[in-house]
Amino acid sequence: MSPSKTTNNQGGNKVTDLPQVKLPAVITVKQLAIELDIEPVRVIKQLMRHGIMANVNQIIDYDTAAEITSEFGYTAKHKITSRVASPHEIQKKKNLSTRPPVVTAMGHVDHGKTTLLDAIRKTHVTAHEAGEITQHIGAYQATINGRKITFLDTPGHEAFTAMRAHGANVTDIVVLVIAADDGIMPQTIEAINHAKAAGVPIVVAINKIDKPNANVDMVKKGLNSLGLTIEEWGGDIICVPLSAKEEQGISDLLENLFLVADILELKANPKQPATGVVIEAQLSKNKGPLATLLVQNGTLEKGNVVVAGNTWGKIKAMFNDHGDQIKKAGPSTPVEVLGMNGIPTAGNTFSIVSSEHIARDMMESRATSTTAPMSLTSLSSQISKEQVKEITVILKTDVQGSIEPIKTSIEKSSTEKTRVNIIHAASGNITESDVLLASASGGIIIGFNARPTPGAQQMADKEGVSIHHYDIIYKLVEDIEKTLKGILEPTYIEVIIGQAEVRAVYTSGKKNKVAGIYVKEGKMLRDAQARVLHQGKVIYQSKVSSLKRFKEDVKEVSTGFECGIGIEGLNDFQVGDIIEIYKQEKAT
Ligand code: GDP
């Protein structure tokens, strides 16, 4: 297999066009050699340089494999592996057995996700004694007719997509909770798009049917209009009306989840060392780091040496969701482990290594990698080399009415060889959830008169997601068309340097106004470009004309400080307005 299937621009700020290799959470040395198209002995030698003694059948984790991959001149990217068997597993197919499905609840706020998870816990988690409360460890297992099902305890698509952005696809089925008295709401649509982007099947729980104004039909029709046709109308979307509060219809939902699980044929090999994902982690005052791990494949055992992200540890003790000490945990089991040397990040994949010595060496050789944004220009250069067939876009607009015309124009730009795939389009600010979705899906964000929230901008910088701003439709469509044709010349993109809030307005000189501001994010710069936002909308764009602290002219003012600012040509500041400083940078 040749590794040069796709390229990306990771590994620095320049477009490097390194060939990309997609790697699973764990891989054997042999399989990695096949992926890199080289002799296994070369991989073994390279591992030795890192102090890792491995044979061809040894399993190494993603971070190690990624490092080796980069040393052979390729860029590694996470292959999302949920139901995909690891190479080791393929070799031992005969050991495969059915594993419980892992389920996440999603939906609009207040539609009843938490109540539903609690109801399932109450009705289908066998407590040892009457009144015993199960532990909250981030996930729990319910049992129905002797079959198990694992629920992740953090509902919502943000947590789900944050995990995907870290390379982990833990969820097999999404339960989309829709309140029958409220119908489809913005976060319902967001949840649908996040689940679709991950390729995870949806089962709809129409909740709150006990309410007098419940309208199940309205929900079904709403789903239909979103392209999710329910079973009774000839589609494949299972809908279960229920009341989480009255604990009605819960068994029906669980049975349907098993039905979908059976179709998915979820398998794992309990006979191999465990691999899986960190669900959550915290520092306990008495016990030290506590991590909840979800075993996805293999069996985790007390005494195993676990490596997860930049942390590792020998498991001193292991607890199930009842708080019982256990010695072994098979596929799809969530467990809390004691013994890690630090707090791993939720979404980190974990694997088992054969000794503490190897774990220590792996930590030493793990360098933090940075990701450069996937921008229109770099996509264009990849398209011209025929390496990208699809551009994944998240579109945010200021008003609902702009979505359809922009979507239609963008989609029309698709050519025979390349396609624009808009995986989510909505009105409103660009949020952290949008950035996570872009990161997890290798997409870009297009903001049409839509601004990122400060948190979203920060996250985009960290995750390497590029946000493109437009205020004219034809310019946006033109750029997309050029990108698709693979001829987009480098352009200048906007980089936000800082944001400040106007706290007071003063008169300076005869009639000029300056704003007393507080720098909330980044910094303020003299001579930089600036815009003023009133109630989230841009009302003025110009340059900084003066920047002063205690009457002294200054070059810059950092976060947390107050200063006075003048904007060229503007005399109409209002308290509460936001001043945004930005610069144009050549897009990579
Ligand atoms: P979440 O934000 O989606 O997690 O929603 P919650 O589970 O917190 O529920 C929001 C509100 O709806 C709470 O006041 C619940 O008591 C109520 N609720 C949840 N499920 C039902 C239901 O089946 N029937 C009724 N009448 N109320 C419900």
Boltz pocket constraint, residues with backbone or C-beta under 6 A from the ligand:
constraints:
  - pocket:
      binder: B
      contacts: [[A, 107], [A, 108], [A, 109], [A, 110], [A, 111], [A, 112], [A, 113], [A, 114], [A, 115], [A, 116], [A, 155], [A, 207], [A, 208], [A, 209], [A, 210], [A, 211], [A, 242], [A, 243], [A, 244], [A, 245], [A, 246]]
      max_distance: 6.0
